[in-house]
Amino acid sequence: MPSLLVVDDTPIIRSAIAQVVRRSAPEIEEAYEAANGIEAVELARRNRPEIVLMDIKMPGLDGLQASAAIKAELPATRIVILSAYDEFSYVQGALKLGAVDYLLKPVRPAKLLELLAQLCADLRAEAERAVGAALSAEAVGPAAPPQDPVQQALDYIRQNHQRPDISLNAVAEAVSLSPSHLAHLLRERTGMSYIQQLTATRIEAARRLLRTTNLTVSAVGEAVGYQNATNFYRLFQRETGMTPAEFRRHATKPQG
């Protein structure tokens, strides 16, 4: 089971989050606590947590710097940013560094547990794919490739879709394929081109942010990789049949 590192320089916030996790997230094996960025890097190095909840603004080594240091040593670790609403410029920087999501303070336990459950499910799925690939490689022989490059590419897109400059060339380089070959494999496997796959990933992330945050539409667009608000608005309406504002109203209105 995965472990979790909670990083916040406010003791009451840090301990409250850790307590919620220990009490209500049985899929988390251990919850470690760090009071600052330096301690976070040291604990991550020692305990290698699969998930990190990182306060964005801390004295000394801040959340961006600590996240960058942890990702450099543990690139597979999922980092989730803890942020106040008025710190969104910091959040954007964290997303570009590879953070997978963020939670607004004060952190709502239900949202925290929902996100942790999703991350744990992702980790289990990755582990199962790795085991399946290893078993297949063993059965076929040493010449068989140990990992699925298409799945690697899809994972890379999901983890880096926030970067406005993510390109087919960058994804292809990350999975050691030529751009043309990757484009062919993606279309063969998913029925979508690279751009269609990236757009679908970004729109799904935008739907989640519109459901769960009070960010403006333009801020949501920037958070998922669209620097041009008009372009985001147009693509969202094309893909969902609704404007972002309409989707938010529909998704957040009381049921019943």
Legacy VTK file of the C-alpha trace (Angstrom):
# vtk DataFile Version 3.0
C-alpha trace
ASCII
DATASET POLYDATA
POINTS 256 float
0.000 0.000 0.000
1.214 3.542 -0.699
2.531 5.922 1.942
1.831 9.638 2.265
3.897 12.659 3.306
1.984 15.686 4.638
3.977 18.932 4.467
2.664 22.103 6.150
4.326 24.645 8.413
1.118 25.097 10.444
1.033 22.263 13.016
-2.744 22.209 13.479
-3.375 21.919 9.715
-0.688 19.286 9.269
-1.875 17.127 12.156
-5.552 17.487 11.192
-4.865 16.251 7.654
-2.731 13.369 8.913
-5.436 12.420 11.399
-8.123 12.331 8.698
-5.901 10.109 6.555
-5.048 7.715 9.376
-8.677 7.452 10.435
-10.486 7.339 7.101
-8.044 6.319 4.343
-7.225 2.640 4.958
-5.534 2.432 1.540
-2.721 4.637 2.893
-0.200 2.508 4.752
1.628 5.309 6.585
1.247 9.095 6.900
4.447 11.005 7.627
4.545 14.676 8.624
7.039 17.411 7.750
6.995 20.973 9.101
8.985 22.638 6.307
10.496 22.109 2.871
13.893 20.920 4.051
12.347 18.335 6.360
10.021 17.269 3.530
12.930 16.556 1.174
14.779 14.608 3.862
11.722 12.533 4.817
10.889 11.859 1.159
14.445 10.696 0.540
14.319 8.384 3.546
10.768 7.003 3.262
10.073 7.314 -0.491
6.337 8.142 -0.216
4.177 7.541 -3.253
2.034 10.627 -2.505
3.006 14.036 -1.075
0.592 16.735 0.112
2.703 19.898 -0.150
1.933 23.311 1.339
2.831 25.826 -1.352
4.005 28.726 0.832
6.459 28.008 3.629
9.425 29.947 5.017
12.849 28.906 3.798
12.527 26.165 1.194
9.011 26.744 -0.156
6.636 24.209 -1.670
7.793 24.782 -5.245
11.444 24.262 -4.363
10.722 21.238 -2.174
8.499 19.708 -4.881
11.200 20.162 -7.506
13.782 18.510 -5.237
11.499 15.565 -4.483
10.509 15.049 -8.132
14.182 15.088 -9.121
14.857 12.110 -6.828
11.433 10.424 -6.951
9.920 11.235 -10.359
7.031 8.789 -9.909
5.851 10.394 -6.649
2.464 12.124 -6.930
2.599 15.641 -5.507
-0.629 17.405 -4.562
-0.408 21.091 -3.686
-2.159 22.625 -0.664
-2.954 26.244 -1.444
-5.076 29.230 -0.515
-7.180 30.613 -3.362
-5.065 33.769 -3.730
-1.912 31.711 -4.262
-2.919 30.353 -7.650
0.140 31.767 -9.427
2.195 29.476 -7.190
-0.091 26.569 -8.020
0.509 27.101 -11.728
4.243 26.873 -11.115
3.761 23.655 -9.181
1.645 22.107 -11.937
4.361 22.906 -14.448
6.851 21.116 -12.175
4.724 17.970 -12.331
2.248 18.258 -9.453
-0.800 16.154 -10.300
-3.486 18.189 -8.531
-4.143 20.676 -5.780
-6.490 21.205 -2.848
-7.711 24.567 -1.644
-7.421 25.446 2.030
-9.199 24.844 4.255
-8.978 21.264 3.044
-12.322 19.493 3.072
-11.956 15.903 4.316
-14.332 14.535 1.685
-12.336 16.101 -1.160
-9.062 14.937 0.363
-10.265 11.355 0.710
-11.745 11.352 -2.801
-8.468 12.536 -4.302
-6.383 10.064 -2.290
-8.649 7.202 -3.355
-8.187 8.191 -7.007
-4.411 8.460 -6.664
-4.222 5.093 -4.909
-6.321 3.550 -7.681
-3.930 5.015 -10.257
-0.949 3.604 -8.380
-2.539 0.151 -8.175
-3.317 0.206 -11.883
0.274 1.152 -12.713
1.614 -1.603 -10.479
-0.682 -4.149 -12.112
0.415 -3.043 -15.574
4.048 -3.324 -14.557
3.515 -6.827 -13.177
1.583 -7.867 -16.273
4.304 -6.500 -18.543
6.994 -8.279 -16.550
5.111 -11.585 -16.675
4.537 -11.211 -20.392
8.197 -10.442 -20.952
9.202 -13.470 -18.910
6.805 -15.728 -20.816
7.885 -14.511 -24.238
11.583 -14.327 -23.470
14.265 -11.749 -22.882
13.762 -10.086 -26.253
10.218 -8.959 -25.372
9.854 -5.260 -24.393
9.279 -4.905 -20.608
6.904 -1.928 -20.793
4.033 -0.770 -23.002
5.156 2.462 -24.703
1.616 3.533 -25.551
0.530 3.271 -21.919
3.709 5.082 -20.908
2.818 7.844 -23.357
-0.737 8.102 -22.033
0.574 8.284 -18.462
3.064 10.951 -19.485
0.313 13.018 -21.112
-1.882 12.689 -18.016
0.934 13.750 -15.708
2.143 16.655 -17.894
-0.966 17.976 -19.611
-0.729 21.181 -17.533
2.370 22.246 -19.475
1.350 24.563 -22.329
4.396 23.482 -24.333
3.896 19.698 -24.111
4.358 18.314 -27.622
4.256 15.030 -29.501
8.045 15.244 -29.801
8.436 15.595 -26.024
6.144 12.629 -25.316
7.877 10.512 -27.955
11.282 11.310 -26.479
10.032 10.383 -22.990
8.992 6.902 -24.192
11.917 6.389 -26.598
9.903 6.324 -29.812
9.962 8.458 -32.928
7.118 11.015 -33.076
5.643 9.447 -36.201
5.699 5.942 -34.730
4.111 7.112 -31.473
1.417 9.007 -33.389
0.633 5.836 -35.348
0.493 3.679 -32.195
-1.717 6.159 -30.338
-4.226 6.289 -33.168
-4.150 2.504 -33.563
-4.670 1.887 -29.823
-7.033 4.709 -28.843
-8.604 5.812 -32.121
-7.411 9.352 -31.425
-4.559 11.497 -32.639
-2.026 12.923 -30.188
-3.781 16.300 -30.171
-7.166 14.661 -29.605
-5.738 12.629 -26.707
-4.152 15.705 -25.119
-7.340 17.715 -25.550
-9.473 14.959 -23.993
-7.110 14.746 -21.016
-7.139 18.508 -20.509
-10.920 18.814 -20.826
-11.463 16.031 -18.298
-9.120 17.801 -15.864
-11.005 21.054 -16.486
-14.326 19.353 -15.767
-12.950 18.178 -12.434
-11.718 21.675 -11.514
-15.021 23.268 -12.512
-16.887 20.761 -10.315
-14.641 21.028 -7.272
-13.190 24.577 -7.146
-14.239 28.214 -7.401
-11.497 29.101 -9.864
-12.460 31.428 -12.683
-12.922 29.892 -16.112
-9.704 31.477 -17.379
-7.792 30.187 -14.329
-9.125 26.674 -14.966
-7.978 26.928 -18.566
-4.491 27.983 -17.496
-4.352 25.198 -14.909
-4.919 22.535 -17.567
-2.489 23.991 -20.092
-4.402 26.615 -22.093
-2.803 30.042 -21.905
-5.450 31.517 -24.209
-8.812 31.707 -22.416
-10.752 32.042 -25.677
-9.156 28.890 -27.061
-10.005 26.980 -23.874
-13.594 28.244 -23.922
-14.029 27.196 -27.557
-12.496 23.738 -27.090
-14.466 23.039 -23.905
-17.752 23.922 -25.587
-16.867 21.828 -28.625
-15.963 18.769 -26.531
-18.769 18.917 -23.947
-21.580 20.766 -25.719
-21.643 23.327 -22.894
-19.698 26.421 -21.984
-17.516 26.079 -18.864
-19.962 28.248 -16.904
-22.932 26.127 -18.006
-21.086 22.944 -17.098
-20.275 24.322 -13.626
-23.883 25.299 -12.967
-25.138 21.901 -14.085
-22.461 19.947 -12.194
-22.799 21.803 -8.901
-26.568 22.323 -8.650
-28.261 20.328 -5.843
-29.664 16.999 -6.945
-33.212 15.903 -6.232
LINES 1 257
256 0 1 2 3 4 5 6 7 8 9 10 11 12 13 14 15 16 17 18 19 20 21 22 23 24 25 26 27 28 29 30 31 32 33 34 35 36 37 38 39 40 41 42 43 44 45 46 47 48 49 50 51 52 53 54 55 56 57 58 59 60 61 62 63 64 65 66 67 68 69 70 71 72 73 74 75 76 77 78 79 80 81 82 83 84 85 86 87 88 89 90 91 92 93 94 95 96 97 98 99 100 101 102 103 104 105 106 107 108 109 110 111 112 113 114 115 116 117 118 119 120 121 122 123 124 125 126 127 128 129 130 131 132 133 134 135 136 137 138 139 140 141 142 143 144 145 146 147 148 149 150 151 152 153 154 155 156 157 158 159 160 161 162 163 164 165 166 167 168 169 170 171 172 173 174 175 176 177 178 179 180 181 182 183 184 185 186 187 188 189 190 191 192 193 194 195 196 197 198 199 200 201 202 203 204 205 206 207 208 209 210 211 212 213 214 215 216 217 218 219 220 221 222 223 224 225 226 227 228 229 230 231 232 233 234 235 236 237 238 239 240 241 242 243 244 245 246 247 248 249 250 251 252 253 254 255
